[in-house]
Amino acid sequence: MEKIVTFEEFTKVDLRIGTIIEVNIFPEAKKPAYQLVIDFGTLGIKKSSAQITSLYTKEELLNRQIVAVVNFPKKQIAKFMSECLVVGAVQKDEVFLLRPEIRVENGAIVA
């Protein structure tokens, strides 16, 4: 186990469900990556960068629901501003995206 966090600390992380509505190759990234545009319903549209090109095609990602942290500060990656962090399971340096089993409303809270 890494670090112990309190329940109050955990509740500060805002995890939401979103649908990827646009996928673009990110040529300026140091490692191969996509630029994702994600619809979070009432929270609006946010952008993220993801180094998942070895596991997912652009077509597989389009309209896919994902889990993301939406309350991190924005982060500049090359000429791209990342506004959320898409989360996944890491295995052998690859990220497998987390998603709900059934389609849910964009912006739904992950608890």
C-alpha positions in Angstrom: 0.0 0.0 0.0 1.3 3.4 -0.9 0.0 6.3 1.2 -3.0 6.2 3.5 -5.6 9.0 2.7 -8.6 10.0 4.8 -12.1 9.8 3.5 -12.2 13.6 3.6 -9.1 13.7 1.4 -10.6 11.2 -1.1 -13.9 13.2 -1.4 -11.9 16.2 -2.7 -11.1 14.2 -5.9 -14.0 14.8 -8.3 -14.3 11.7 -10.5 -16.9 11.9 -13.3 -18.1 10.0 -16.3 -17.6 11.6 -19.7 -18.0 10.6 -23.4 -15.1 11.1 -25.8 -16.5 13.2 -28.7 -13.3 13.9 -30.6 -9.9 12.2 -30.9 -6.9 13.7 -32.5 -3.2 12.7 -32.9 -1.0 14.8 -30.7 2.1 15.3 -32.8 3.9 17.6 -30.3 3.8 15.1 -27.5 7.1 13.6 -26.4 5.5 10.1 -26.4 2.8 9.0 -28.8 -0.5 10.4 -27.5 -4.0 11.5 -28.4 -5.8 14.8 -27.7 -9.2 13.9 -26.4 -12.3 16.2 -26.2 -14.7 14.8 -23.6 -18.4 15.7 -22.9 -19.1 15.8 -19.2 -22.8 16.8 -19.5 -23.6 19.8 -17.3 -19.9 20.2 -16.4 -19.3 21.0 -20.1 -16.6 19.9 -22.6 -13.0 19.4 -21.4 -9.8 18.3 -23.1 -7.2 15.8 -22.1 -4.0 14.2 -23.4 -3.6 10.5 -23.1 -0.7 8.2 -24.0 -2.9 5.3 -25.1 -2.1 5.0 -28.8 -0.7 1.5 -28.5 -3.9 0.1 -27.1 -6.7 2.1 -28.7 -7.4 3.4 -32.2 -9.1 6.7 -32.7 -12.3 4.9 -33.8 -12.4 2.7 -30.7 -12.2 5.8 -28.5 -14.8 7.9 -30.3 -18.1 7.8 -28.3 -16.5 5.7 -25.5 -17.4 6.6 -21.9 -14.5 7.1 -19.6 -13.7 8.0 -16.0 -11.8 11.3 -15.3 -10.7 13.6 -12.6 -12.3 16.9 -13.4 -11.0 19.1 -10.6 -7.3 19.1 -11.2 -5.7 22.4 -12.3 -5.2 22.8 -16.0 -1.8 21.6 -17.3 0.1 22.8 -20.4 1.4 19.9 -22.5 3.4 21.3 -25.4 0.8 23.6 -27.2 -2.1 21.8 -25.6 -4.0 22.7 -22.4 -5.2 19.5 -20.6 -8.2 20.3 -18.4 -8.9 16.9 -16.8 -7.1 13.5 -16.2 -8.5 10.4 -17.8 -7.9 7.5 -15.4 -7.1 3.8 -16.1 -5.4 0.7 -14.8 -1.6 0.6 -15.4 0.0 -2.6 -16.4 3.4 -3.0 -17.9 3.6 0.8 -18.7 0.3 0.7 -20.6 -3.0 2.4 -19.5 -6.2 0.5 -19.8 -9.1 3.0 -19.6 -11.7 2.7 -16.9 -15.4 2.9 -17.9 -18.8 2.1 -16.6 -20.3 -1.3 -17.4 -23.5 0.3 -18.8 -24.0 3.7 -20.5 -24.7 6.4 -17.9 -25.3 10.1 -18.0 -22.3 12.3 -18.8 -21.2 14.1 -15.7 -22.3 11.3 -13.4 -20.3 11.2 -10.1 -18.0 8.2 -9.5 -18.2 7.3 -5.9 
